[in-house]
């Protein structure tokens, strides 16, 4: 069984908590209990009363404290409390406290296994001075975010930004609420607020020892103005942050209550199976549906833009009917595209399209002035996401309103797409929040599956339509990690150190495909990530990029170019070290003299290394900096005569500044190890006759449970900044793995995946 299908530790594998299962009816709003009957999670879905009606009902029994922060005020460090009314119909807030003392915290970002449904509430709870057992979370509503002009700042989730981008305003939300509760207690007792301290979900009067629970103070605190200036706690005073805490979403995922897109069922719902042109850029010319028009359960056949959909009363019937359609496609002239032509197209860019991205010193002169020049070319192919939950979306367009159940990394983006296609005001769209069975960038900006579901629902008008892609459709119509060719030349001085480095990168631009407005004067610097921002001190550095877009759609992939370029960079360093007979670790440490933080991590993973007894054992290292985080990786392997590789240990040291939940950070490192090893060995999408050759896990495999190595996480936060965690470890796992194999075999690997060279996982 593939490792991504089954994992003992939720969050410890790339797909988070996704498990394939038969569709079950959408559950009603769930209330999870823990400890002394405390409510910790409420999730509303399609068949339950709306969240707004739920808030109305709960307000009948208790008036509570609700805090909301408008976007500009939050950024400026000021907070504006939303109006609090008895029925709360207009409330959108980070914090709700009931009269019974239950604390519900809003989570705006998307939970896809990475643990932010716990980490973000921890940021608020630390400053709120509450008891963690009283805390629950709900996913924030995109509709309320729209109505309150961006109260939740942003919902898009990716690029390891959830904690580092939102920690400031979330902590301010908690601190402001805490001060208001203290002020409410001081007013009730007629004492100075300075004499009232908060802790453990209650406020205590220092002199008398009297105390009041947050639930008793909530109604009065809600009437107070939100403080404009509040002080955040010094990290030395943290009681919750930096401590391991159980995940708030784990119980739901274990007992099956968590709602994923594949779980959605709505009364009267119909199902859609779709077929897109097998050649990228093509579209249907004609559809002969005569063999399916009278089939049992088939409602309609639709030809929409660049795809065909069969609508039925079950997805299986729709999918089987789809096979019987006779579709004539217009391939758009791309039917001759293949791997060879794409590779040639990339390499031709070195002659015509190179643009300067970073220039330090004079690398050209330095490279021409010495005989100690080494060069090499590295290649990485297109790679699919293969999220464990295939692309799916449920949509309903009726009476000028839209309901959308989209497993999306950007639910606010989904709302805008739905409104645009349906031709309705954005406030007429309701996006129901769901858990994601994997994201990795596939469900971020490139929301083609949302667009398709909306086009179908608009054409059908009335019933909810659940569109589900087959795994084959998912693999063959992805937005793939770009292919890339990297050409490098270095010059060494008399001491054997690199003093000039020229890098040419030819690759498609993800921004040109998904966010063309983000290009600066037509130049995209992202494809040189890992080179233009390398941690090494090089006196003469010349980084150039050739944008070479193809018919194959490129998209964000977990760490994107940092999953490619550090492979080329770190493996080239080892290649040079082998030629000049220098130790790869010592060689790197000299170049990291100005980066003591990163050097410390490299020393840590080397210190943790335990050399193997086998003569075929290999050891490799790599370092990188990305997402405001420094990482170092080491991999230990043993290799059999038939090139079967046993990955024995993966060691990753990380400095992300501050750590919210150590358990989540360790889980992310484990996840990156799985993702990186799978990608390095098997990650490849081949193009033949304009279409993807792979179709399913049978020819697009992932590592199995038996392949899982021991993963050792060295958490070495230095404080003073907030970095990302979910992607940086991949950037060192892949090159450290390849370097370990090269150290054992002497074979220099310049192209991925490893199966191209006869290697397989043991």
Secondary structure, 3 states (H helix, E strand, C coil): CECCCCCCCCCCCCCCCCCCCCCCCCCCCEEEEECCCEEEEEECCCCCCCHHHHHHHHHHHCCCEEECCCHHHHHHCCCCCCCCCCCCCCCCCCEEECCCCCEEEEECCCCCCCCHHHHHHHHHHHHHCCCHHHEEEEECCHHHHHHCCCCCCCCCCCCCCHHHHHHHHHHHHHHHHHHHHHHHHHHHHCCCHHHEEEECCEEEECCCCCEEEHHHHHHHHHCCCCCCCCCCCCHHHCCCCCCCCCCCCHHHHHHCCCCEHHHCCCCCCEEEEEEECCCCCCEEEEEECCCCCCCCCEEEEEEECCEEEEEECCHHHHHHHHCCCEEEEECCCCCCCCHHHHHHHHHHHHHHCEEEEEEECCHHHHHHCCCCEEEEEEEECEECCCCCCCCEEEEEEECCEEEEEECCCCHHHHHHHHHHHHCCCHHHEEEECCECCCCCCCCCCCCHHHHHHHHHHHHHCCCCEEEECCHHHHHHCCCEECCEEEEEEEEECCCCCEEEEEEEEEECCHHHHHCHHHCECCECCHHHCCCCCCCCCCCEEEEEEEECCCCCCECCCCCHHHHCHHHHHHHHHHHHHHHHCCCHHHHHHHHCCCCHHHHHHHHHHHHHCCCCCCCCEEEEEEEEEECCEEEEEEEEEEECCCCEEEEEEEEEEEECECCCCHHHHHHHHHHHHHHHHHHHHHCCECEECCEECCCCCCCCCCCEHHHCCEEEEEECCCCCCECCCCCHHHHHHHHHHHHHHHHHHCCCCCECCHHHHCCEEC
